Amino acid sequence: MNARLNVAHHLQSITPSAPLALMQKAAVLKEQGRDIISLGAGEPDFETPRVAREAAHRAIDSGRTHYTPCPGEKSLRVAIAAKLARDNGLRYDAGEIVVSNGAKQALYGAFLALLDPGDVAVIPSPYWVTYPEAVRLVGATPRLLPMDAASGFKPDPDRLDQALRGARLFVFNSPSNPTGAVLTRAEIAALGQVLLRHDCWVVTDEIYEKLVFDGAAHHSLPAVVPALRERTVVVNGLSKAYAMTGWRMGYAAAPRPVAEAIELVQSHVSSNACSISQHAAQAALEHADSDIAAMLAAFARRRRLVLDAFAGVRGMTLVPPQGAFYVFPDISAWLGGTFADATALCERLLDEQGVAAVSGSAFGDPRCIRLSYATSDERLAQALERIVRFLAAHPAGRR
Ligand SMILES: Cc1ncc(COP(=O)(O)O)c(C=O)c1O
């Protein structure tokens, strides 16, 4: 019997994560001896801060290697509450926080807690690949809210108003993956006024909050519009700001009944997140600010490298990202000729130049490609040279 034919129906509409698939393909090519530079992964290339690593060693040596309370150690949740107050101006107590296996699980828990099968969740597009798939996984329906380069990839309040009709939930992500857009306080306030008119939940994914450039500032949605706090889930995690992707540390902060629902889900899916990682996460939250400053300076330098390299590329439109560590250039001038679509272009870029980039199709915009600049300055400079050479060598279809 063909096992593939036998998996549950509800999985048949779910698309695998394109960045993860690309990382696997790039790894295979590397194993074959090819010189591959991956700009595909959403992963900082830095070491996890020393304070976090040392705390993990201490946790192991002192026997903190057993189950913890399902929503996480109380001391970690207290540290997260302190962080939310300090950095974001938000008030949560430890009972309103659930620590999970990465922000991904926190998001999934929030969707399971808030969405019934058939409910509609509004997702601004371009979006992070997981949002629509996770919404589908819980049996709900994603409704995309288109954004474009002309508006800096920011949701338009009037269009949001329309999209929210009959919707149960809104997914918000600033700084954004893949576009790097960071909404100002006034822009968030304008969206907040629209959200207040609708009877819907908000899930705000703030995982890139620390990675903002050029004077941009992150504002947490329920801090800007406090009246939304009672129907908002704040999702965050340590993967990006603290270079702790492998430790799987994320969390949700929500009004108590919602936090309890997320905990209920987690109690049957995974129980607590890794006890050792929890100790590392607490140390990072409390003592790693200087590490973040150093990483931020490196990201700012690399972002400049990318913007400078692409400034002279005729036909490419690039909205300078203000946050996260991605650029999302529009390369549609090259499509329709040699390359049928952005996916074909990315495949050829990998084959010909050994540079891995992700097609914008995975993020809801087939005119673009996503490049992560979370790689060393030297490798990044080489990759940029190769991309510029590649684009120059191919006739641009509609230029
Ligand atoms: C926007 C966004 N949210 C959440 C995550 C999940 O992060 P993690 O599960 O590693 O905490 C990612 C990772 O790529 C992301 O880009």
The ligand as an SDF file (V2000), in Angstrom:
LIG
                    3D

 16 16  0  0  0  0  0  0  0  0999 V2000
    7.8750   35.4290   11.8160 C   0  0  0  0  0  0  0  0  0  0  0  0
    8.3380   34.2260   12.5490 C   0  0  0  0  0  0  0  0  0  0  0  0
    7.6400   33.8110   13.6050 N   0  0  0  0  0  0  0  0  0  0  0  0
    7.9970   32.7180   14.3040 C   0  0  0  0  0  0  0  0  0  0  0  0
    9.1080   31.9770   13.9510 C   0  0  0  0  0  0  0  0  0  0  0  0
    9.4060   30.7290   14.7370 C   0  0  0  0  0  0  0  0  0  0  0  0
   10.5170   30.8100   15.5050 O   0  0  0  0  0  0  0  0  0  0  0  0
   10.8560   29.6820   16.5800 P   0  0  0  0  0  0  0  0  0  0  0  0
    9.8500   28.6040   16.4770 O   0  0  0  0  0  0  0  0  0  0  0  0
   12.2340   29.2420   16.2510 O   0  0  0  0  0  0  0  0  0  0  0  0
   10.7840   30.3800   17.9050 O   0  0  0  0  0  0  0  0  0  0  0  0
    9.8640   32.3550   12.8380 C   0  0  0  0  0  0  0  0  0  0  0  0
   11.0290   31.5530   12.3970 C   0  0  0  0  0  0  0  0  0  0  0  0
   11.4880   31.6120   11.2970 O   0  0  0  0  0  0  0  0  0  0  0  0
    9.4860   33.5190   12.1360 C   0  0  0  0  0  0  0  0  0  0  0  0
   10.1800   33.9440   11.0750 O   0  0  0  0  0  0  0  0  0  0  0  0
  1  2  1  0
  2  3  1  0
  2 15  2  0
  3  4  2  0
  4  5  1  0
  5  6  1  0
  5 12  2  0
  6  7  1  0
  7  8  1  0
  8  9  2  0
  8 10  1  0
  8 11  1  0
 12 13  1  0
 12 15  1  0
 13 14  2  0
 15 16  1  0
M  END
$$$$
